[in-house]
Amino acid sequence: MSIRGQDVGGDPIACDAFGYGLGRPTGILVLLYRADGPMGFGAVRHDLLHQLYWSPDGMLSAVYGGRSCFTAPGEAFWAERGVSHEVRAADRQTVYRLCLREVPDPLAGFRRGHVAVGARATRLVQEIATPGYDERLALEARGRILSDLAPITPDVAAQCADGKGFARAVARAMSHDPADPTRLDEWAEQLHISAKTLQRDFVREFGMSFSRHRTTLRLRAARALLVVEPVSVVAHRVGYSSVSAFVVAFAKEYGSPPGQYSRARLASPV
């Protein structure tokens, strides 16, 4: 089933819906959104279904319980049925929204927040969100997708209990709060390694230094906020001490100032 519409500002938005076993507790509805402009998913939601939001090509901004956060690569945002929340995405971004009647076993007792999505799950989500996919195979894939989810602990050191993934753990923590001012040496101290070791791990994992990765992260997060927040608010929300520094960094990265980007209209999915 494919749904296409427009928001009140005229920005085109497409939603393709793929339902399997609907009406049964074990069913799943996958909504695939694409828009030319940024997207917002409800300022206040009290959904009848549990919701999992995931994007393969950008960060998502989530607002809930008076606080906001961002998803890192390989993460989704989870909200149980009845939990008020808002999710935003930047322009020309793809968003998958999984709607469920049952809470996945790995997320039992986890009302809302960041969820790790394994490589198998990301592949299967994209596979079942294609026209003509066999329902029996899709429901089998549903079980594997849900078993591949896991709540993310905020403890950076605990994520590296095996002595690996230092840069990935720090990058994930910075994604959740781009304004976090923690320095490279302070992260390294939390992980009980040297700053040089952590810096080398960033270059090995991401092909860039800690400082460059943080700048890239902050600017990507800004894109998800600019359509609903003024430039001055966004600048401080993503960690810049001055608006002018943010404007220069944004224009250097994307070729236009943030004020121009913020004038884009926000598309609201159906």
URUR-V925262 format. One line per field, one symbol per residue. ss: DSSP state (H for helix, E for strand, L for the rest). phi: phi as a letter, one per 40 degrees, with the letter a starting at -180 (. if undefined). psi: psi as a letter, one per 40 degrees, with the letter a starting at -180 (. if undefined). Layout:
ss=???
phi=???
psi=???
This chain:
ss=LEEEEELLLLLEEEEEEEEELLLLLLLEEEEEEEELLLEEELLLLLLLLEEEEELLLLLEEEEELLEEEELLLLEEEEELLLLLLEEEELLLLEEEEEEELLLLHHHLLLLEEEEEELHHHHHHHHHHLLLLLLHHHHHHHHHHHHHLEEELLLLHHHHLLLLLLHHHHHHHHHHHLLLLLLLHHHHHHHHLLLHHHHHHHHHHHHLLLHHHHHHHHHHHHHHHHLLLLLHHHHHHHLLLLLHHHHHHHHHHHHLLLHHHHHLLLLEELL
phi=.bbbabccchccbbbbbbbbgcgbdccabbbbbaacbcbbbgcbbbccbcbbbabcbicbbbbafgbbabccdgbbbbbcdgccabbbbccfbcbbbcbbcbcddcbdgbcahcbcbcccccccdccccbcgcccccccccdcccccccacbcccccccbccgbgcccccccccccadcdcdcdcccccccgbccccccccccccbgacdcccccdccccccccbccbbcdcccdccbhccbcccccccccccbgacccccccccccbdc
psi=hhhiaiideehihhhhhhhhfieideihhhhhihidaiihghdhhgieiihhhhhefiiihhhifeiiiiiiheiihhhihehhihhiiiifihhhhhhidihideehehdiahhhhidddddddddefiiehhddddddddddddeeihihhehdddefdeeifdddddddddddgdehehidddddddefiidddddddddddefiiddddddddddddddeddeeiidddddddeehdidddddddddddeeiiddddeeiihhhi.
